[in-house]
Amino acid sequence: MSFVDANVPRRRPGASGEWFGADFLVLDAEGRTLRGLNATAARIWALCDGQRTARAVAEQVALEFSTDVGPVLADTLRFLTELQRRGLVDEVRAPAGDAPLEVR
């Protein structure tokens, strides 16, 4: 399944990320490592707090890195889809009105 811009990425419980020297390392709950995240990917990871849509994440990254949001959004959606495939993030559907978030 692929992420869409209106859905909300949320790091899975037990998944964590941290700078280790020049590398940003992401660990899943079982301790497996995803290495080599660049600064942009590390920032996307940090913004996956379950509060922002994927579009809002991309807009924030584009603002911080002074670039156009279109390509950043496309890259963000691909990256989030890969994180989801690896079991590191959940895709939460944006609620209609005051409905609770739905985890997918």
C-alpha positions, -999 to +999 in steps of 0.1 A: +000+000+000+012+035-008+010+066+013-012+095+001-007+131+010-038+134+031-029+105+055-009+109+087+024+090+092+031+079+127+062+061+139+054+026+152+058+020+190+094+008+196+108+023+165+134+050+171+159+071+152+191+089+163+222+105+149+253+084+154+282+106+142+274+115+106+248+088+102+212+088+111+201+053+123+166+040+126+158+010+146+126-010+145+112-026+176+132-058+171+165-038+169+170-041+131+187-010+117+179+011+086+211+030+079+222+058+058+194+083+061+204+117+048+194+149+066+161+152+046+150+117+053+160+121+090+138+152+091+109+134+076+113+107+102+113+133+130+081+148+116+062+114+116+045+122+149+010+112+141-002+148+141+007+160+105-005+148+071+022+136+047+016+168+028+022+189+059+054+169+065+066+176+029+056+213+032+077+217+064+107+199+048+104+220+017+103+252+038+133+241+060+154+231+030+143+261+008+130+240-021+098+234-041+072+213-023+062+192-054+093+171-057+096+169-019+061+156-016+067+129-042+099+118-024+082+120+010+054+097-001+079+072-016+100+073+016+070+069+039+058+039+018+092+023+022+092+030+060+057+014+062+069-016+042+097-020+067+073-018+096+086+015+109+056+037+104+018+033+104-005+052+080-033+069+098-062+081+078-071+117+083-104+119+102-135+136+088-145+163+114-139+152+150-137+114+142-108+096+158-078+087+137-079+052+120-047+032+119-042+013+086 
